[in-house]
Each structure stands twice: as C-alpha cells, then as structure tokens.
Amino acid sequence: MNDQQIQIFTSEDGQAHLEVTLEQETVWLSLDQMTNLYGRDKSVISRHIRNIFIEGELEREPVVAKNATTAADGKIYQVEYYNLDVIISVGYRVKSQRGVQFRKWATQVLKDHLVKGYTLNQRRLTERGIEFEQAVSLLSRTLTNQGLVSTEGEAVARVISDYARSWSLLQGYDEQQLTELNVKQPGMHSLELEEALKAIGELKQTLIAKGEATELFGQVRGDGLTSALATIEQGFGDELFYPNVATRAAHLLYFVIKNHPLADGNKRCGSFLFLWYLRRNAALLARPVEQLINDNTLVALALLVAESLPDQKTLMIRLIEHFILLR
C-alpha cells in the first residue's frame, strides 16, 4: 500500500480510537483494529472475515492489501488490511453500533476525499487550460446528486484525476498532443439513423427481458437523434467540423445525453451508440475499444456529462476525447 493518508476515528463512547488508512478511494483496517472497533475477540472477527470469502460475499483479492509494519521488537511484518467492504460486512455480522458509526464516518471521509483531496490537482488542471473551480464543481455536483460514494463514485473521480495526471506527465509534449486531437482522419464510417434505431431496439428488448427497461426506453422524441447523428458529420467546404473519430464520438455521447432525444434511457443509449461508433471505426483507433474505454470509465463519463452545465461542454468533450487514442 502506497500514497497513504491517515484519518482518526473515535467512537461515540470513546472506547475505540483508530488511525484509519485512506488509500485507493477507500479506508483500510487491520484485524487488530477491527477487533478494537467492534469490541470482539480476534478469533471471532477472523472467523467472520474467513466466512465472508468462503460464502462468496466478497472476492478476497480486491479487498485485502498487505502493508509492512514495524513491531515493538523492531522486526518488520507484513500485516493484512481490509477495505471498507469487508469492514461493513463484518459489522453486519457482529451487529455492532460502533460499526454503524464507523460506516457513517467513513462515508463522509471518502466523500470529502473524492471532492477535495488529492484526486484533483489545481496545477495540473490549470496547465491544461481547465478551470480548477469548474472541475471541482462538476465532480462535487455529480457525486452529490447521484449519491455516488461507491464504486461509480470512485470511477467518476478517477476519470478526472487520470485526465489531469496524464496531461501533467506530458509536459513539454502538450502542444503536439493537442494537435494530435485535431488530426484529420479520412475514411470515417458514419452511423445512419436507421441503423442506430435498429440497434437501440435490440438493446431495448434485451433490457426489458432483464427487467431493466420499460416500453418508454429508446422511444424517439422529435428529431434530436437525427440531428445528433447528422451534426457530427457536418463541415464547410473541404473542412469537417469534427475531423476525427475521437471528437465525433465525444460529441455524439454529449449530444444524446444532454439533448434528451429519447423518452427514456438517454444515458444508456448515448453510451451504447458511443461504443457502437468507436467499434465501427476501430481501424482508426490506436487500440481496441475495450482497452480504451472500460465499463467504469463509460459510466463515469455518462454521469459527468449528465450533471455538467452548458458552459462545461468543452471540459466534457476534452475529458471524453482524452480516452480515445487515435492511430
């Protein structure tokens, strides 16, 4: 475990006082610390943790980390730490009031960390010409409005922090990379309205079968979808307004989500068409689509677009384009 931060938790009865490790957008406690928190014997806590993994409630690898700790005798030991998912699961099993207190405390700490902490760096964003306050406002509003102190919340914060970090590492190459995003790519394959509607219809039936959509899903309202698909193809003379796959896909996602051309499912349909368009033009991408945009990143981008203000359109387009590497 690296790049740790330490937060102090004290239970309401004053009996539990813990130095809590904060890292990777979650909190971590050792077995000894959980024993202290819940006021139970170590063997009891250890048995509950073992059963959590045996019963398949959680997978061990993502929720357990080892950290080197120096004991009183000066020897260094590797101690296992467990993240908030494990801590909460144990709390439910031992039915501890302190566990409820800790969960509420940890939730607030993580939210403050995601919004204000090291996930955003003012200098890095400023170097990219993005207003720090604008990015913080967008992140804070998205996390608050969507209630995302969760896996999705971590993904939302990671999208913005990765964007800032990556561009910071490209100091001295920044101007060339900006030019790269404006490169012209001939031979792009357009996405026709009829094809898009057919694909949305198939997606609709799949989701309805899973109980995840209703008949309203994907129903067209007005000519918004027609306009979105036509707009990304527009140009003047020999100049295209959106000259490459990255900027076209980014604008398509933005237009579908923000203009609400469908009665229901705009974020899901927008994300679906976004991936469809990228796969349609996979030959113009530097890597396979799945290596550029994973599920968490796509969810995060869709949520950020949905919560963004009109004057943050440029910010959102840049964020989306950032993940689409062109050949």
C-alpha positions in Angstrom: 0.0 0.0 0.0 1.4 3.4 -1.1 0.4 7.0 -1.0 -1.5 6.6 2.2 -3.3 9.2 4.2 -4.3 8.7 7.8 -7.6 9.8 9.4 -8.6 9.4 13.1 -11.8 7.7 14.1 -13.1 7.9 17.6 -16.3 6.0 18.6 -19.0 7.9 20.4 -18.3 6.1 23.6 -14.6 6.9 23.4 -13.6 3.3 23.7 -12.4 2.9 20.1 -9.7 5.2 18.8 -8.2 4.2 15.5 -5.7 5.5 13.0 -7.5 4.7 9.7 -5.6 4.3 6.5 -7.1 6.0 3.5 -5.9 4.8 0.1 -7.3 3.9 -3.3 -10.6 5.8 -2.6 -11.4 3.5 0.4 -10.5 3.0 4.0 -8.5 0.1 5.5 -8.3 -1.5 8.9 -6.2 -4.4 10.1 -7.6 -7.4 12.0 -6.4 -5.9 15.3 -8.1 -2.6 14.5 -11.4 -4.3 13.7 -11.1 -6.2 16.9 -10.8 -2.9 18.7 -13.6 -1.3 16.7 -16.2 -4.0 17.3 -15.1 -5.0 20.8 -15.0 -8.7 19.9 -12.3 -11.3 20.3 -9.8 -11.5 17.5 -10.8 -15.1 16.7 -14.5 -14.0 16.3 -13.5 -11.3 13.8 -11.1 -13.6 12.0 -13.9 -16.2 11.6 -16.3 -13.7 10.2 -13.7 -12.5 7.6 -13.0 -16.1 6.6 -16.7 -16.8 6.2 -17.2 -13.7 4.1 -14.8 -15.1 1.5 -15.9 -18.7 1.8 -19.5 -17.8 1.2 -18.6 -15.7 -1.8 -19.9 -12.4 -0.4 -16.7 -10.7 -1.4 -13.7 -11.7 -3.5 -10.5 -11.6 -1.5 -8.1 -10.0 -3.9 -9.7 -6.6 -4.4 -10.5 -6.0 -0.7 -7.3 -7.2 1.0 -3.9 -5.5 0.9 -0.6 -6.1 2.8 1.4 -3.4 4.5 4.8 -3.6 6.1 4.6 -2.8 9.8 7.4 -2.4 12.4 6.7 -4.3 15.6 7.8 -3.3 19.1 10.8 -5.6 18.8 12.0 -3.8 15.7 11.1 -6.6 13.3 9.1 -5.8 10.1 6.0 -7.8 9.5 3.5 -7.9 6.6 0.1 -7.1 8.0 -3.1 -7.7 6.1 -5.5 -4.7 5.8 -9.2 -5.0 4.8 -11.1 -2.3 3.0 -14.5 -0.7 3.8 -16.5 -3.5 2.1 -15.0 -6.1 4.5 -15.3 -3.7 7.5 -19.0 -3.2 6.8 -19.7 -6.9 6.2 -18.1 -7.8 9.5 -20.1 -5.0 11.2 -23.4 -6.5 9.9 -22.4 -9.9 11.2 -21.4 -8.8 14.7 -24.4 -6.3 14.9 -22.2 -3.5 16.4 -23.4 0.0 16.9 -19.8 1.2 16.5 -19.9 -0.4 13.1 -22.8 1.9 12.1 -20.9 4.9 13.5 -17.8 3.9 11.5 -19.7 3.4 8.3 -21.2 6.9 8.5 -17.9 8.4 9.4 -16.1 6.6 6.6 -18.7 7.6 4.0 -18.3 11.3 4.9 -14.4 11.0 4.9 -14.4 9.3 1.5 -16.8 11.9 0.0 -14.7 14.8 1.3 -11.6 13.0 -0.1 -13.1 12.4 -3.5 -14.2 16.0 -3.8 -11.4 17.9 -2.1 -8.5 15.6 -1.8 -5.6 14.5 -3.9 -7.8 13.2 -6.7 -7.7 16.7 -8.2 -4.7 18.9 -8.5 -5.1 22.5 -9.3 -1.8 23.0 -11.0 -2.2 20.1 -13.3 -5.7 21.1 -14.4 -4.6 24.7 -14.9 -1.7 23.6 -17.1 -4.3 22.1 -19.4 -6.3 25.3 -19.5 -9.2 23.9 -17.4 -10.6 26.0 -14.6 -10.0 24.2 -11.3 -13.2 25.5 -9.7 -15.1 24.3 -12.8 -13.8 20.8 -12.5 -14.3 20.6 -8.7 -17.9 21.9 -9.1 -18.7 19.3 -11.7 -17.2 16.5 -9.6 -18.9 17.6 -6.4 -22.3 18.0 -8.0 -22.1 14.7 -9.8 -21.1 12.8 -6.6 -23.8 14.6 -4.5 -26.7 14.4 -7.0 -26.1 10.8 -7.8 -25.2 9.7 -4.3 -22.0 8.2 -5.5 -19.8 7.4 -2.5 -19.5 3.9 -4.1 -17.7 2.1 -7.0 -19.3 4.5 -9.5 -18.2 7.5 -7.4 -14.6 6.2 -7.4 -14.8 5.9 -11.2 -16.1 9.4 -11.6 -13.3 10.9 -9.5 -10.7 8.7 -11.2 -11.8 9.9 -14.7 -11.0 13.5 -13.8 -7.9 12.7 -11.8 -6.5 10.5 -14.5 -7.1 13.2 -17.1 -5.2 15.7 -15.0 -2.4 13.4 -14.2 -1.8 12.1 -17.7 -1.6 15.6 -19.2 0.7 16.7 -16.4 3.1 13.9 -17.3 3.1 15.1 -20.9 4.8 18.4 -20.0 6.9 19.6 -23.0 4.8 17.5 -25.3 1.5 19.2 -24.6 1.1 21.2 -27.7 1.9 18.3 -30.0 -0.7 16.2 -28.2 -3.3 18.9 -28.6 -2.6 19.0 -32.3 -2.9 15.2 -32.4 -6.5 15.5 -31.2 -7.3 17.8 -34.1 -5.8 15.4 -36.7 -8.0 14.7 -39.8 -9.0 11.1 -40.4 -10.3 10.3 -43.8 -12.4 7.3 -44.3 -14.5 7.5 -41.2 -17.7 5.4 -41.3 -20.9 7.3 -40.4 -23.7 5.9 -38.2 -27.0 6.1 -40.1 -30.3 6.8 -38.2 -32.0 3.6 -39.4 -29.1 1.5 -38.2 -28.9 3.4 -34.8 -32.7 2.9 -34.2 -32.5 -0.8 -35.0 -29.6 -1.2 -32.6 -31.4 0.7 -29.9 -34.4 -1.5 -30.5 -32.4 -4.7 -30.0 -30.8 -3.2 -26.8 -34.3 -2.3 -25.6 -35.6 -5.9 -25.9 -32.6 -7.2 -24.1 -33.0 -4.8 -21.2 -36.8 -5.4 -21.0 -36.1 -9.2 -20.8 -33.8 -8.5 -17.8 -36.4 -6.2 -16.2 -34.1 -3.2 -16.6 -36.2 -1.1 -19.0 -39.8 -0.3 -20.0 -41.6 0.3 -23.3 -40.6 4.0 -23.0 -36.9 3.1 -23.3 -35.4 4.3 -26.6 -38.6 5.9 -27.9 -37.6 8.8 -30.2 -38.8 12.3 -29.3 -38.7 14.8 -32.1 -35.7 14.9 -34.4 -33.0 15.2 -31.7 -31.3 11.9 -32.5 -31.4 12.6 -36.3 -29.8 16.0 -35.6 -27.1 14.5 -33.3 -26.0 11.9 -36.0 -26.1 14.5 -38.8 -24.2 17.2 -36.8 -21.1 15.1 -36.2 -20.8 14.6 -40.0 -21.1 18.3 -40.9 -18.5 20.5 -42.4 -17.9 23.5 -44.6 -16.3 23.0 -48.0 -13.5 20.6 -47.5 -13.2 21.3 -43.8 -15.0 18.9 -41.4 -16.3 20.4 -38.1 -15.4 17.1 -36.4 -12.4 15.8 -38.3 -11.6 12.6 -36.4 -13.2 9.6 -34.6 -12.4 11.0 -31.1 -14.1 14.3 -31.5 -17.1 12.8 -33.3 -17.7 10.0 -30.7 -17.3 12.5 -27.9 -19.8 14.9 -29.4 -22.2 12.1 -30.1 -22.2 10.9 -26.5 -22.6 14.5 -25.3 -25.5 15.4 -27.7 -27.5 12.3 -26.9 -27.2 12.6 -23.2 -27.7 16.4 -22.9 -30.3 16.9 -25.6 -32.6 14.1 -24.4 -33.8 12.9 -27.8 -35.3 9.8 -26.3 -38.2 9.4 -23.9 -36.1 7.3 -21.6 -32.6 5.8 -21.5 -30.7 8.7 -22.9 -27.5 7.9 -20.9 -27.6 4.2 -21.7 -28.5 4.8 -25.4 -25.9 7.5 -25.7 -23.2 5.3 -24.2 -24.3 2.4 -26.4 -24.1 4.5 -29.6 -20.8 6.0 -28.4 -19.3 2.5 -28.3 -21.0 1.4 -31.5 -19.5 4.4 -33.3 -16.0 3.7 -32.0 -16.2 0.0 -32.9 -17.4 1.0 -36.4 -14.2 3.0 -36.8 -11.9 0.7 -34.9 -9.4 0.7 -37.7 -8.7 4.4 -36.9 -8.0 3.8 -33.2 -4.7 3.1 -31.6 -6.1 0.2 -29.5 -9.2 -2.0 -29.4 -12.2 -0.1 -27.9 -12.3 -2.4 -24.8 -8.7 -1.3 -23.9 -9.6 2.4 -24.3 -13.0 2.6 -22.5 -13.9 0.1 -19.8 -17.3 -0.1 -18.2 -16.5 2.0 -15.1 -15.0 4.8 -17.3 -18.1 4.8 -19.6 -20.5 5.0 -16.6 -18.4 7.9 -15.1 -18.3 9.8 -18.4 -22.0 9.4 -18.9 -22.8 10.7 -15.3 -20.4 13.6 -15.7 -22.0 14.6 -19.0 -25.5 14.4 -17.5 -24.5 16.6 -14.5 -22.4 19.1 -16.4 -23.5 22.7 -17.0 -23.8 24.1 -20.6 -20.6 26.2 -20.1 -18.7 23.0 -19.2 -19.2 21.5 -22.7 -15.6 22.0 -23.7 -14.4 20.4 -20.5 -16.6 17.4 -21.1 -15.5 16.9 -24.7 -11.9 17.1 -23.7 -12.4 14.5 -20.9 -14.1 12.1 -23.4 -11.5 12.7 -26.1 -8.7 12.0 -23.7 -9.6 8.3 -23.5 -9.8 7.8 -27.3 -6.3 7.2 -28.7 -6.1 7.7 -32.4 -4.0 5.7 -34.8 
